[in-house]
Each structure stands twice: as C-alpha cells, then as structure tokens.
Amino acid sequence: MSDAYELFQQGRARLRAGLAAQATVPLERAKRLEPEKASIREALGIAYFRMTRWSEAEAEFRKVLELSPVDGYAHLALARSLEKQGRAEEARRHRKLARRLGEADA
C-alpha cells in the first residue's frame, strides 16, 4: 500500500469521526505525494468546507472538476462553497450541472 493511500485513509477516518481539522494533516500530506488524485482532493475539500475555510474548499473542488469534469458531487460541493462566499450567481451554474449529472441534493 502506498504512503499516499495510507494518509488518505487516515484523513477519511478522521473525517468520519467528525475531526475535520485533524483530517487535513494527513490529507495535505497525501496531496503533496499525489496532487492529481481526485479522491484526495475531494476529501480535503470536504475537510476545509466543514472548517468553514470556503476559499480553500473551493480550490480543492475546482481541482477535482479539472480532473473529472462530470463529477456531480464536486459540482454541488463547489456550488455550496461559492454560496458560502456570497457568489450565488456563479454557484447557480454548478448547481445546474450537478442536477444534470444526477446529484440528488442539487
């Protein structure tokens, strides 16, 4: 098993336990090892979102969409991050895309 994968799993476990701030430590390390892994970037975006670090969450979800443009969850998460920053018009576009891609909460 790779170091990045183990770090990713540690981060996800901390997220599941409700420890968003603690999750960022292994997830940021995993991101440095595997910067093009959408799963790592998504988990890190979730952690930042839960910590109300909206612009950092936005950056991670944008990267996920760069890697996987049809990821409905990432469109929805990006929309929510934008809304939290008062950018409703920009968020609306991503909500529509999430809805079209079948993300139920969009």
Secondary structure, DSSP 8 states (H G I E B T S, - for coil): --HHHHHHHHHHHHHHTT-HHHHHHHHHHHHHH-TT-HHHHHHHHHHHHHTT-HHHHHHHHHHHHHH-TT-HHHHHHHHHHHHHTT-HHHHHHHHHHHHHTT-TT-
